[in-house]
Amino acid sequence: MRAQFEKMPEIVTSLSQHIYFGDDSLYHSDLINFQKLVCWINGAWYSYQELQKRVDELKAKVQELWTELDDRQSKEHIIEKCESIIQELLKE
């Protein structure tokens, strides 16, 4: 997941040889000038991870729905079920 995050254009342009990923799963810099940037990157990293969790939850729900469905169910029923799942996820 971190590799995908670090390929994002905003992150690619922000990372430098003075910023590193630590054992605590956060970005760090030994230089004072980079501290604000490091805070921004860590905020983006946290947000990215949280969004990825939501995407993974949605994928799991879709897979669950897919296994429940069979050819006899109507298109309308499928759409209603998908909309229900989306609304449920948006409430969280």
URJO-V398672 format. One record per backbone hydrogen bond with DSSP energy under -1.0 kcal/mol. CO is the residue of the C=O (numbers start at 1). NH is the residue of the N-H. If there is no record, write none. Layout:
# URJO-V398672
{{CO & NH} {CO & NH}}
This chain:
# URJO-V398672
{{1 & 5} {2 & 6} {5 & 8} {8 & 12} {9 & 13} {11 & 15} {16 & 19} {20 & 28} {22 & 25} {26 & 22} {28 & 20} {31 & 34} {32 & 35} {34 & 38} {35 & 39} {36 & 40} {37 & 41} {38 & 42} {39 & 43} {40 & 44} {41 & 45} {42 & 46} {43 & 47} {44 & 48} {45 & 49} {46 & 50} {47 & 51} {48 & 52} {49 & 53} {50 & 54} {51 & 55} {52 & 56} {53 & 57} {54 & 58} {55 & 59} {56 & 60} {57 & 61} {58 & 62} {59 & 63} {60 & 64} {61 & 65} {62 & 66} {63 & 67} {64 & 68} {65 & 69} {70 & 73} {74 & 78} {75 & 79} {76 & 80} {77 & 81} {78 & 82} {79 & 83} {80 & 84} {81 & 85} {82 & 86} {83 & 87} {84 & 88} {85 & 89} {86 & 90} {87 & 91}}
